[in-house]
């Protein structure tokens, strides 16, 4: 293009594509729509483009591959966005554009074509979210609102699926593939960020209840590693947005090798939901705050229900334990609500440690991934360096960091690992580290060792992460607030990572 006399003002691939389309249009004397179609057959990579021609300003040309595109249909008007949240204010009817489709959009008409120039019938989806769901509703920040929504969002996730009194879990998508999941030699959970942490908790749950080998993979590594995938392997893709680029490519690759793809996503009609054989929506509602909160607990609720259903059907989970765990799960929304009734103690801890340059988060068993999630939240929201470790790993190196200025956070709820965690707390205490502990009411041992505590209700260890993560979310929020930071839009981060 430079040889042809085009002048570039940036290094962006967008500018290259724009000039390429213009060159095709001039050389072929064809409409813009045709030039776009020819250009997209030649380019490599992921994109969403929306073009307007100065000579025909009433028409937009849009196309996608790999990145999300939603078109809202109004009365003599259309709206384009990467997800439905900003569109809901104007219309509840949307079309999710598929890869390799071109949309020709006029005020009163939407035409969809594939790259072969064949017209496609737009599938119109009716949005069920309300405008109130994407407004702050009296809260100072979306993140705080979404933390406080969790009793309701977990309840919504369980509603219509879990009937603790009847002893049933109804999940039609999972029921359809239950026999294949039971017969699978392994389950691979593929995710990024907070969703990866949800997968790590689910690994413990599935292996305990279903006795199936589980691996949890970063999607970005899984897609490039040439992984061994056998026909009949089950891949569970976990994503809030359902548009995470690495996760989407990973499951497409696994699908080609004969794996069964289950999606655990929040956004209805999203790319991962459409690419999966089956799965379950988390029904958490729009999550606007960049740091994921309510999506994490909803993912855990869904994954726990799947594990309970499969374990009971497989016979690796006996009837009495199954009924007990259903009741435990059913009680989680109320227990989360009880944590949120009083947050002053957590806010005071955030104020106390807001100037610490670094923090360590430690947990064991089901609570080890909660330590990772707590560290991630603090990093995202307050920009304080934080690391999560299994508590027993302290002696293998990180304990060298401990001194009287280092806050060390223990997830120390009562479970089968509690004695070991107490022992690890004593090791930190002996080295004068500052101990902050997430504990259950009446835990005198932890109380005697900790400098500060955050109290959560008692629960079965399988369900405990949905409770112990709440103080981690609040602490990160209040720390960011105390430092005067924009907690809804942390620097350098995007809500959904729709590119590599």
Legacy VTK file of the C-alpha trace (Angstrom):
# vtk DataFile Version 3.0
C-alpha trace
ASCII
DATASET POLYDATA
POINTS 500 float
0.000 0.000 0.000
2.908 2.378 0.735
4.303 1.558 -2.710
0.942 2.554 -4.158
1.238 5.969 -2.485
-0.827 5.458 0.666
0.404 7.489 3.641
0.069 5.989 7.136
-0.342 8.166 10.221
-0.195 5.366 12.822
1.060 1.806 13.329
-2.400 0.354 13.900
-3.709 -2.559 11.870
-7.053 -0.722 11.655
-5.546 1.953 9.436
-3.956 -0.678 7.203
-7.312 -2.438 6.801
-9.118 0.814 5.998
-6.646 1.709 3.248
-6.729 -1.860 1.943
-10.526 -1.701 1.605
-10.298 1.677 -0.156
-7.671 0.299 -2.561
-9.904 -2.654 -3.448
-12.877 -0.366 -3.949
-10.930 1.888 -6.343
-9.320 -0.949 -8.320
-12.562 -2.905 -8.715
-14.928 0.058 -8.978
-17.248 -1.769 -6.610
-19.567 -0.803 -3.728
-18.084 -0.505 -0.235
-19.898 -3.665 0.878
-18.193 -5.696 -1.876
-14.771 -4.174 -1.096
-15.142 -5.139 2.566
-16.105 -8.701 1.608
-13.047 -9.086 -0.650
-10.704 -7.547 1.943
-11.886 -9.788 4.764
-11.134 -12.879 2.708
-7.500 -11.766 2.554
-6.728 -10.627 6.100
-5.559 -12.698 9.089
-6.544 -12.115 12.741
-9.465 -11.088 14.907
-11.503 -7.976 14.286
-14.726 -6.052 14.569
-15.028 -3.255 12.045
-17.741 -0.675 11.441
-17.376 1.494 8.346
-19.192 4.547 7.055
-18.857 5.940 3.551
-18.831 9.769 3.300
-20.831 9.517 0.085
-23.467 7.255 1.615
-23.727 8.248 5.302
-27.096 6.518 5.825
-25.477 3.058 5.583
-23.046 1.335 7.933
-21.030 -1.746 7.001
-19.969 -3.949 9.927
-18.237 -7.318 10.241
-16.615 -9.523 12.883
-14.274 -12.423 13.411
-13.199 -13.498 16.889
-14.360 -10.306 18.630
-17.994 -9.697 19.642
-20.553 -7.582 17.782
-24.176 -7.021 18.822
-26.674 -5.010 16.768
-29.694 -3.509 18.530
-32.840 -3.084 16.452
-34.903 0.021 17.190
-37.618 1.869 15.285
-35.905 3.210 12.164
-32.562 3.048 13.986
-29.862 0.534 14.881
-27.202 0.362 17.623
-23.829 -1.393 17.489
-21.798 -2.482 20.511
-19.545 -5.248 21.766
-22.212 -6.463 24.198
-25.855 -5.839 24.982
-25.421 -3.718 28.140
-25.149 -0.278 26.463
-27.989 -1.123 24.046
-30.659 -2.001 26.637
-31.379 1.708 27.203
-32.679 1.978 23.637
-34.057 -1.427 22.587
-34.519 -4.983 23.869
-34.199 -6.622 20.439
-30.676 -7.554 19.379
-28.886 -9.652 16.782
-25.607 -11.359 17.690
-23.451 -11.296 14.561
-21.496 -14.497 13.833
-17.898 -14.819 12.656
-17.374 -14.081 8.953
-20.710 -12.275 8.640
-21.082 -8.808 7.137
-23.929 -6.552 8.248
-25.286 -3.826 5.988
-27.173 -1.468 8.293
-29.600 1.239 7.172
-31.985 3.180 9.437
-34.885 0.895 8.549
-33.124 -2.296 7.403
-30.543 -4.865 8.555
-29.039 -7.201 5.952
-26.655 -9.994 6.948
-24.400 -11.760 4.429
-21.591 -14.283 4.682
-18.237 -13.865 2.936
-19.667 -15.838 0.010
-22.179 -12.982 -0.499
-25.138 -15.184 0.505
-27.863 -13.526 2.576
-28.345 -14.848 6.132
-31.513 -14.625 8.189
-30.843 -12.444 11.277
-31.838 -14.262 14.490
-33.415 -11.668 16.784
-32.893 -12.208 20.529
-35.160 -10.533 23.088
-33.120 -9.187 26.014
-34.515 -9.932 29.463
-32.251 -7.564 31.430
-33.656 -4.358 32.842
-32.157 -0.860 32.556
-31.843 -0.747 36.357
-29.335 -3.611 36.126
-26.785 -1.364 34.411
-27.300 1.658 36.690
-25.646 2.199 40.074
-28.933 2.224 41.991
-27.729 4.499 44.783
-24.323 2.845 45.280
-21.146 4.879 44.881
-19.619 2.356 42.466
-20.726 -0.542 40.294
-18.231 -2.795 42.086
-19.857 -2.154 45.472
-23.334 -2.619 43.985
-22.286 -5.916 42.415
-20.722 -7.179 45.653
-23.984 -6.385 47.472
-26.062 -8.013 44.713
-24.530 -11.430 45.412
-27.239 -12.784 47.761
-29.718 -12.139 44.938
-27.499 -13.240 42.041
-26.583 -16.545 43.725
-30.277 -17.059 44.521
-31.173 -16.331 40.863
-28.531 -18.824 39.772
-30.036 -21.553 41.993
-33.686 -20.625 41.326
-35.571 -23.115 39.174
-32.627 -25.518 39.341
-32.058 -26.430 42.978
-34.902 -27.863 45.076
-33.300 -28.873 48.376
-36.588 -30.158 49.858
-37.300 -32.406 46.882
-33.623 -33.382 46.586
-33.364 -32.410 42.912
-31.171 -30.350 40.598
-32.669 -29.522 37.196
-30.163 -28.508 34.507
-31.391 -29.553 31.073
-28.155 -28.811 29.227
-26.132 -30.921 31.651
-28.741 -33.712 31.737
-28.431 -34.068 27.961
-24.705 -34.870 28.275
-24.702 -36.469 31.749
-23.784 -39.953 30.496
-20.870 -38.570 28.460
-19.594 -36.574 31.466
-19.826 -39.645 33.720
-17.943 -41.743 31.144
-15.231 -39.107 30.547
-11.685 -39.950 31.595
-11.036 -36.316 32.372
-12.552 -32.876 32.514
-10.511 -29.867 31.410
-11.641 -26.476 32.685
-10.489 -23.618 30.462
-10.657 -20.016 31.640
-8.778 -16.774 32.320
-8.372 -14.532 35.379
-11.102 -14.762 38.009
-12.906 -17.458 36.002
-9.713 -19.561 36.207
-9.867 -19.285 39.994
-13.485 -20.490 39.907
-12.251 -23.452 37.868
-9.597 -24.226 40.495
-12.232 -24.393 43.240
-14.377 -26.564 40.961
-11.422 -28.926 40.415
-11.476 -29.778 44.129
-15.273 -30.155 44.076
-15.479 -32.361 40.964
-12.663 -34.652 42.023
-14.194 -35.048 45.496
-17.809 -35.586 44.412
-17.474 -37.130 40.943
-14.090 -38.900 41.151
-13.161 -37.677 37.668
-9.686 -36.373 36.897
-9.858 -32.597 36.427
-7.301 -30.225 34.917
-7.636 -26.443 35.035
-5.928 -24.581 32.217
-5.237 -20.968 31.358
-6.952 -20.607 27.988
-4.049 -18.554 26.619
-1.617 -21.424 27.309
-4.004 -24.249 26.430
-4.699 -22.939 22.933
-1.009 -22.705 21.978
0.378 -25.782 23.731
-0.865 -28.434 21.300
-2.608 -30.187 24.216
-3.535 -33.866 24.160
-7.310 -33.971 23.669
-9.099 -37.264 23.142
-12.571 -37.887 21.764
-14.989 -37.829 24.684
-12.947 -35.513 26.891
-15.137 -32.855 28.504
-14.027 -29.236 28.216
-15.765 -26.761 30.531
-15.282 -23.180 29.318
-15.799 -20.613 32.092
-16.223 -16.948 31.130
-18.255 -14.028 32.471
-18.599 -12.283 29.110
-18.684 -15.402 26.959
-16.412 -13.492 24.565
-12.929 -14.140 26.016
-10.852 -14.554 22.854
-8.354 -17.134 24.144
-11.104 -19.268 25.715
-13.163 -19.148 22.532
-10.281 -20.304 20.323
-9.324 -23.011 22.853
-12.787 -24.582 22.786
-13.052 -24.362 18.998
-9.766 -26.303 18.742
-10.943 -28.879 21.313
-14.285 -29.286 19.535
-12.511 -30.203 16.292
-10.745 -33.035 18.158
-14.017 -34.562 19.360
-14.277 -33.074 22.856
-17.630 -32.255 24.449
-17.820 -28.517 25.180
-19.824 -27.217 28.142
-20.096 -23.461 28.646
-20.488 -21.707 31.989
-21.082 -18.096 30.973
-23.068 -15.083 32.121
-23.987 -13.315 28.880
-26.876 -14.935 27.020
-26.229 -15.433 23.314
-22.476 -14.796 23.654
-19.922 -16.465 21.388
-18.815 -19.144 23.894
-22.451 -19.982 24.688
-23.135 -20.457 20.968
-19.962 -22.474 20.394
-20.675 -24.928 23.266
-22.606 -28.177 22.902
-24.446 -27.424 26.146
-23.908 -25.719 29.487
-25.513 -23.390 31.986
-25.895 -19.639 32.252
-24.942 -18.082 35.582
-27.832 -15.537 35.544
-25.762 -12.955 37.453
-27.018 -10.028 35.358
-24.743 -7.435 33.728
-21.399 -6.993 35.494
-20.158 -3.467 34.821
-17.273 -3.167 37.304
-14.063 -4.330 35.637
-13.013 -6.475 38.614
-15.257 -9.542 38.616
-17.204 -10.189 41.837
-20.736 -11.513 41.468
-19.745 -13.481 38.346
-17.232 -15.487 40.429
-19.743 -16.611 43.066
-22.353 -17.375 40.380
-19.814 -19.490 38.481
-19.067 -21.400 41.690
-22.785 -21.961 42.285
-23.283 -23.362 38.766
-20.158 -25.545 38.854
-21.131 -26.893 42.287
-24.597 -27.830 41.015
-23.086 -29.627 38.007
-20.711 -31.574 40.277
-23.547 -32.502 42.666
-25.744 -33.662 39.792
-23.032 -35.737 38.110
-21.649 -37.170 41.377
-25.108 -38.296 42.519
-26.015 -39.790 39.133
-22.632 -41.549 38.942
-23.014 -42.966 42.458
-19.800 -41.457 43.836
-21.900 -39.171 46.068
-24.208 -41.016 48.472
-27.804 -39.980 49.067
-27.405 -38.535 52.562
-24.341 -36.452 51.677
-26.081 -35.297 48.489
-29.129 -34.049 50.406
-26.903 -32.387 53.018
-24.939 -30.522 50.330
-28.141 -29.395 48.579
-29.296 -27.812 51.844
-25.853 -26.244 52.356
-25.924 -24.724 48.868
-29.499 -23.531 49.324
-28.403 -21.619 52.455
-25.534 -19.729 50.758
-27.509 -16.619 49.615
-28.687 -15.915 53.180
-25.195 -16.478 54.569
-23.706 -14.041 52.032
-26.375 -11.512 53.034
-25.334 -11.878 56.690
-21.692 -11.016 55.819
-22.864 -7.899 53.983
-24.988 -6.652 56.902
-21.887 -5.195 58.534
-18.817 -4.195 56.553
-17.325 -1.577 58.914
-14.702 -3.989 60.295
-13.453 -4.806 56.792
-13.362 -1.110 55.872
-11.291 -0.402 58.997
-8.805 -3.152 58.035
-8.522 -1.662 54.532
-7.760 1.768 55.997
-5.156 0.251 58.333
-3.184 -1.549 55.598
-3.791 0.726 52.587
-0.163 1.889 52.505
1.389 -1.593 52.665
3.565 -2.065 49.565
2.868 -5.809 49.334
0.635 -8.562 50.765
0.541 -12.358 50.880
-2.678 -14.397 50.703
-2.633 -17.979 51.979
-5.161 -20.803 51.987
-5.380 -24.575 51.778
-7.721 -26.971 49.990
-10.918 -25.362 48.712
-9.746 -22.010 50.065
-6.402 -21.953 48.251
-8.004 -20.543 45.040
-9.775 -17.957 47.237
-6.311 -16.782 48.340
-5.378 -16.393 44.655
-8.604 -14.494 43.977
-8.077 -12.239 47.013
-4.586 -11.358 45.796
-5.877 -10.679 42.280
-8.642 -8.370 43.545
-6.191 -6.347 45.657
-3.808 -6.014 42.697
-6.586 -4.975 40.304
-8.287 -2.414 42.517
-5.590 -0.941 44.779
-2.421 -1.538 42.685
-0.776 -3.136 45.746
1.490 -6.027 44.853
-0.074 -9.227 46.212
0.540 -12.936 45.793
-1.551 -15.977 46.636
-0.014 -19.279 47.765
-1.033 -22.592 49.274
-0.247 -21.995 52.971
2.166 -24.928 53.176
4.269 -23.455 50.348
5.394 -20.595 52.595
8.295 -22.693 53.884
9.472 -23.290 50.324
10.596 -19.712 49.785
8.028 -16.949 50.352
8.445 -16.980 54.143
11.694 -15.064 53.506
9.511 -12.025 52.732
7.867 -11.990 56.150
8.670 -9.144 58.537
6.674 -6.854 60.825
5.518 -4.686 57.894
4.069 -7.484 55.694
0.299 -8.162 55.901
-0.334 -11.911 55.537
-3.947 -12.870 54.850
-5.074 -16.362 55.868
-8.312 -17.906 54.645
-8.775 -19.838 57.885
-12.389 -21.044 57.994
-13.044 -24.314 59.852
-12.507 -27.247 57.497
-10.404 -30.409 57.259
-7.295 -28.226 56.785
-7.925 -25.908 59.743
-5.321 -27.374 62.113
-2.659 -27.105 59.413
-3.611 -23.488 58.687
-3.348 -22.662 62.413
0.163 -24.137 62.344
1.050 -21.933 59.356
-0.329 -18.881 61.178
1.925 -19.683 64.142
4.920 -19.737 61.779
4.086 -16.236 60.534
3.402 -14.987 64.063
6.838 -16.216 65.186
8.394 -14.084 62.440
6.404 -10.970 63.439
4.244 -10.838 60.301
0.901 -9.007 60.463
-1.848 -11.644 60.316
-5.287 -10.888 58.867
-7.593 -13.898 59.015
-10.920 -14.803 57.450
-12.485 -16.962 60.181
-15.738 -18.482 61.398
-17.535 -17.133 64.461
-16.137 -18.509 67.721
-12.752 -19.611 66.332
-10.700 -18.706 69.427
-7.466 -20.229 68.080
-7.405 -18.020 64.988
-8.589 -15.046 67.016
-5.626 -15.380 69.412
-3.107 -15.431 66.548
-4.539 -12.795 64.200
-3.979 -9.050 64.372
-7.255 -8.487 62.519
-10.137 -10.769 61.561
-12.973 -10.848 59.021
-15.802 -13.147 60.134
-17.937 -15.321 57.824
-20.681 -17.857 58.686
-19.798 -21.534 58.993
-20.473 -23.719 55.942
-19.467 -27.070 54.506
-15.946 -26.749 53.104
-17.237 -27.398 49.571
-19.426 -24.265 49.775
-17.070 -22.165 51.940
-15.289 -20.336 49.055
-18.551 -18.577 48.108
-18.482 -17.024 51.585
-14.767 -16.533 52.262
-14.300 -14.624 48.994
-16.774 -11.869 50.030
-14.393 -10.210 52.571
-11.628 -10.379 49.933
-13.801 -8.439 47.479
-14.791 -5.862 50.097
-11.230 -5.408 51.325
-9.978 -4.740 47.797
-12.848 -2.292 47.198
-12.322 -0.337 50.425
-8.533 -0.280 49.915
-8.944 1.218 46.431
-11.434 3.695 47.858
-9.057 4.682 50.696
-6.333 5.328 48.125
-8.626 7.560 46.036
-8.623 5.242 43.001
-11.333 4.599 40.396
-12.391 1.137 41.549
-14.773 0.590 38.617
-12.124 1.322 35.985
-8.707 0.178 37.197
-5.833 1.341 35.011
-4.728 -0.736 32.018
-7.635 -3.201 32.323
-10.665 -3.953 30.152
-13.860 -5.672 31.287
-13.682 -8.377 28.647
-10.477 -9.438 26.926
-11.806 -9.979 23.422
-8.399 -9.879 21.728
-5.199 -11.870 22.246
LINES 1 501
500 0 1 2 3 4 5 6 7 8 9 10 11 12 13 14 15 16 17 18 19 20 21 22 23 24 25 26 27 28 29 30 31 32 33 34 35 36 37 38 39 40 41 42 43 44 45 46 47 48 49 50 51 52 53 54 55 56 57 58 59 60 61 62 63 64 65 66 67 68 69 70 71 72 73 74 75 76 77 78 79 80 81 82 83 84 85 86 87 88 89 90 91 92 93 94 95 96 97 98 99 100 101 102 103 104 105 106 107 108 109 110 111 112 113 114 115 116 117 118 119 120 121 122 123 124 125 126 127 128 129 130 131 132 133 134 135 136 137 138 139 140 141 142 143 144 145 146 147 148 149 150 151 152 153 154 155 156 157 158 159 160 161 162 163 164 165 166 167 168 169 170 171 172 173 174 175 176 177 178 179 180 181 182 183 184 185 186 187 188 189 190 191 192 193 194 195 196 197 198 199 200 201 202 203 204 205 206 207 208 209 210 211 212 213 214 215 216 217 218 219 220 221 222 223 224 225 226 227 228 229 230 231 232 233 234 235 236 237 238 239 240 241 242 243 244 245 246 247 248 249 250 251 252 253 254 255 256 257 258 259 260 261 262 263 264 265 266 267 268 269 270 271 272 273 274 275 276 277 278 279 280 281 282 283 284 285 286 287 288 289 290 291 292 293 294 295 296 297 298 299 300 301 302 303 304 305 306 307 308 309 310 311 312 313 314 315 316 317 318 319 320 321 322 323 324 325 326 327 328 329 330 331 332 333 334 335 336 337 338 339 340 341 342 343 344 345 346 347 348 349 350 351 352 353 354 355 356 357 358 359 360 361 362 363 364 365 366 367 368 369 370 371 372 373 374 375 376 377 378 379 380 381 382 383 384 385 386 387 388 389 390 391 392 393 394 395 396 397 398 399 400 401 402 403 404 405 406 407 408 409 410 411 412 413 414 415 416 417 418 419 420 421 422 423 424 425 426 427 428 429 430 431 432 433 434 435 436 437 438 439 440 441 442 443 444 445 446 447 448 449 450 451 452 453 454 455 456 457 458 459 460 461 462 463 464 465 466 467 468 469 470 471 472 473 474 475 476 477 478 479 480 481 482 483 484 485 486 487 488 489 490 491 492 493 494 495 496 497 498 499
